[in-house]
């Protein structure tokens, strides 16, 4: 390895790369270098924080716009006030979409977590490496292929000449018209939530104390009982964590209602965009955004707290 | 412990697998079938729809726009995310949590709200509807995916290595350049690849921030979906499946994902 002592006696022809290294070393040893060294972590993090600050500023502008009256005809910002919020809270469309979003988010998040628990158990405990790998690949498919490919797939599966119709015709049932209903949206939503839930649950599943399961079985517990009374309680905090994350994700879902619901069953996210662009009342869209952030934060926080509270009351 | 004996978890897992990949497989099959409409069971085999992507002007330019956006997002991640990830372990635990939470702002905010926040700020900065700005927005939202793989690569490093290097006479500069940086590279590459894929497939941000003149491929497919579900659009979507698969193989080869997901915290 090079040190500067060696560098003094170095022959005249030194590769440019090493000259650069030596230059960096001398900078580090100078007073300037010492100053930089102490400030380095802050200096390295600051640009990233400044960049995210751009988004924070955007959210700030959004909140600011939501606190002003707006002239849709002239496109001018009016007086300061909470008028947008009171208008929106009394808006029929908003109320319907709010109820739909909250109830669908709750149902889909619960289903996703209920599916994710056995999924992560099987994934973590399979003794075949290929099963584990395959399940892992499968988890990332919906994320890496993106919203469009995902929902396009559902349109093809559920659509008028797709596999669903084909199966129904074989059995002799009238094919249901699923696209544009909550069923289609629900399927699409659970598909994106499941991977998130599995990724959050996995560490807890890997930490499970298998001695306890052995003990339960030795004492004669059936597998279902072992699952309910030994495995599940150990996964409680992680399950609530997964539930909170899934709920937050589902609350902000835009692509599924937009594409699979075809604008017939809007969520708050779609309502927001419609107000912003189609109906041309940006401040009401902005107000919806602020309400959405508040709801997501409060709801996810509440779910996390519930997970902890129950654990403290009944320590395992 | 090996193997759960009751079949219920396996059945549910199978259901999960169908839910996760079933529609994607249908897209793949549909993209190589003959006919102007997607029909099940599929008939015929053709690669025409893929050739169409290159031949069809609007599809091709939408694909190029997507690449533009994704490359900008990766550049944002490399320029801003990598230094931050490298500095994070050197910051005190309390401050570190705050910084990590701040960097994850784009992930914790509902994506549609982020989209319109960028809409507001870009309009004020005069860069609204520029593809590079769209790429930057996507890069900011996906910044955590750049930072996490690097943090986990740093966590995996042998803490004795810096000491060993300096015992052998390495200057801290050399130790960084020749020891820590090479060990971080898999994390950086993984992060860059994940950000690239998430950005090239982005839909929600792009559909707010682009216009019909510079729309990206997902937005282009979306406008097509409103009229018909054709195999042509299927091929364009299948392209994303191809990209995702390729990337996944690379990431898996570089390693880390399996170890990261299935690591056991206690022995």
Interface residues (C-beta under 8 A of the other chain):
Chain A: X1 X2 X3 X4 X21 X24 X25 X28 X40 X41 X42 X43 X44 X45 X47 X48 X49 X51 X52 X54 X55 X56 X57 X58 X59 X61 X62 X65 X115 X116 X118 X119 X121 X122 X123 X124 X125 X126 X127 X132 X133 X135 X136 X137 X138 X139 X140 X141 X142 X143 X144 X145 X146 X147 X148 X149 X150 X151 X152 X153 X154 X155 X156 X157 X159 X161 X162 X163 X165 X166 X187 X190 X191 X194 X195 X199 X202 X203 X206 X207 X210 X213 X214 X223 X224 X227 X248 X251 X252 X254 X255 X259 X269 X272 X273 X276 X277 X285 X286 X289 X292 X293 X296
Chain B: X1 X2 X3 X4 X5 X6 X8 X9 X10 X12 X13 X15 X16 X17 X19 X20 X21 X22 X23 X24 X25 X26 X27 X30 X37 X38 X39 X40 X41 X76 X79 X80 X81 X83 X84 X86 X87 X88 X90 X91 X99 X102 X103 X105 X106 X108 X109 X110 X111 X112 X113 X114 X116 X117 X118 X119 X120 X121 X124 X136 X137 X140 X141 X143 X165 X168 X169 X170 X171 X172 X173 X174 X177 X197 X198 X200 X201 X202 X203 X204 X208 X218 X221 X222 X225 X229 X233 X234 X237 X238 X240 X241 X244 X247 X248 X252 X257 X258 X261 X262 X263 X264 X265 X266
